[in-house]
Amino acid sequence: MKTTPSSSVLAGLAGLLALACGTTSDAGPGASPAAAQAPEALEPAICGALEKVHELGGVYTAGQPTAEDLAAAREAGIRTVIDLRKPGEDRGYDEAAAAEALGLDYVTLPWNGPAELTDEVFERGRELLRTAERPLLFHCASANRCGALWIPYRVLDEGVPLDVAVAEAKTIGLKTPEYESKARAYVARERRP
């Protein structure tokens, strides 16, 4: 199975440290990172104690990381954290300060709830997913919000069919029907000539 160069390295770190981020697939014993290629499909991944972690093209989607998860992510090569949570949502620690102390680029795109899922949020999310330094950790509380922004990014920026992007988003953690509806409507508007 194909993996990103970082995935092969990460798989090795996971075995040694049990706290690394990486896909659960591997290019095989003795495979060099240079020989590995990016996966063509969303794959389950490991990142510390985080649940529902998935990776595609150097983008790791997840729920809320702990400070220990961030440190493991940095150790494994993550360079950027994109946080979709609002400042008032309890993370259990100061995530921005922890990311800064680790030398990670920390970017926020705070929103929560269908009323706050606007075209501007979709546009900024797409921009961040296109331009932020990878590998990156893209998260909210449960990966539900990540799934909502994943749909237009995959369809409009990566040319994936809508049904594939929606299935990926649900695998990532999309649960809210209103988020899916808004993502579909945004994609339809952006596809119009």
N, C-alpha and C positions, 0 to 999 in steps of 0.2 A: 504494500500500500504506500502511496506517496505521502510525504510529509514535508513541512518547511524545514530549512536548515536548522532553525532553532528547535524544532520538535525533536530531532535526533539527539541534540545536546540536552534538551530538557528531559527526555526519557531517561538518559543516563543520570542526570542530577536527581530525578525522582527516585531512582533506585538507590542512590547514595544517601540522599538527604530526607526523602519522603516528604519534602515540602516544596518541590519545584512545580512550575507550571509547564504543561506540555500536553500534546495529544496522547491518546492512549494507544495509538498505532505507532509503529516504528519502521524505519526503512530496512531494518534487519541487522543481524549481528555484523559488526565490522564495517557497516556502511559509513562512508565519510559524509560529513555535513554538506560538502560541496556537491555530492552526488544526489542528495535529496532534493525533491521539488515540492512546491506548494500543493496542498491537497486540493482536489477539485470539488469536494463536497464538505459540508459542515461535519466536524467530527467531535466526539466527546473528548474532553481534556481534563487534566488534573492541575489544580492550583491550590496548594495547601489544603485547608479543610473546607474550601468552598464547594458548594453543591451546584449542580446544573451548569457546569462550565463547558463551553463549546469553543472550537477554534476553526477559523477559516482565513487563510491568507494573512496570518499574523495578527488577526483580531480575535481576542479572547473575550467572550461574553459571559457575564456571571451576575450573581447576586452580590450583596454587600460583602466586601473583603474585610477581614480583621487586620490589625496592624501586622500580625505575624504573616498573614497571607500576602500583604504588600511587600514585606521583606523577602519572602520566598519568590514572589513574582520578579522583584528587582534582581535577585540573585540569579534567576533563570533567564534574564535578559529583557524583561518588559521595560519599555522606555517611557511610555505615556499611560496615564490613567484618565479616562473620560468618565466623569461621575454625573449621572442624571438626577441625583437626589437633591432635594431642596435643602437649604442651610439648616432649617429647623428639624429635619428628620434625624433622629438619634442614630449615630453610627457606633457609639460606645467608645469613641476616641476621636481626636482631631485628625481626620484623614488628610486634610490639606497639609498640615504641619508634618505628619508622618511621611507623606509622599515627598515633600520638599527635603526633609532630612535624608531621604534615600536617594536624592538626586533625580527623581522622576518628574517629568512634565505632568502637571495636574491641571486638568481643564474641567470646568463645570458647564453643564447645560441643564439647569434645574427646571423641572416641571413635574407635575403630578396631577393626574385626573384628566378625563376627556376634554374638559373645557380649556385646559392649558396646552393641549396637543394641537398647536396651530401650524399653519404652513411655515411660519418662521422657525419653529422648532424642528420641523422636518428638514428644512433647508440647511439650518445650522448643523443638525446631526449628520446629514449627508456630507457637508463640507468637512466636518471633523473626521469622519470615517475615511474620506478620500485623502486628506492631507496630513493628519497627525502621524508623528513618527511611530513606526512599528518595530517590534511587536507592541501591541497596546492592549490594555485591559479596559473594556467597555462595560460599565455596570450601573445598576440601580439597586433597589432593595432585594428583588427576587428575579430579575432578568425579564420581567413583564414589560417594562418600558423599553428595554433594549430591543425586544422583539418588535415593538411598534415601529421603531426607527429603522430597524433592519430591512423591513419590507421595501420602502422606497429606495433605500441605498442599493439593495441588490437588484431591483428592477431597473431603476433609472440610471444608475451609475455603472452597473456591472452586466446589464443586459440579460438577467435571469428572468425566466417566465414568472408571471405573478403567482401562479399556483405553487411553484417551487419555493419562491421567497416566503409565501405565507406558511408553507409547511416547515421551512427552516425556522421562521419566527416562533412558531408553536413549539418546536423542539427546543429552542433557546429558552422559552419560558413565557411567551405571550399567552395570557389568559383572558384579558378583558375584551369582550366583543366590540365595544365602542372604539377601542384602539385599532383593532383590525379594520373596522368600517372606515375610520378616519384615514388610515394609511391607504386603503384601496381608493378612496375618493381623491386623496392627494395625488396618487399615481395617475388616476384617470385625468385629472386636471392638467398635470404636467405633460402628459402624452399628447394633448390636443395641439394641433398646428397653430 
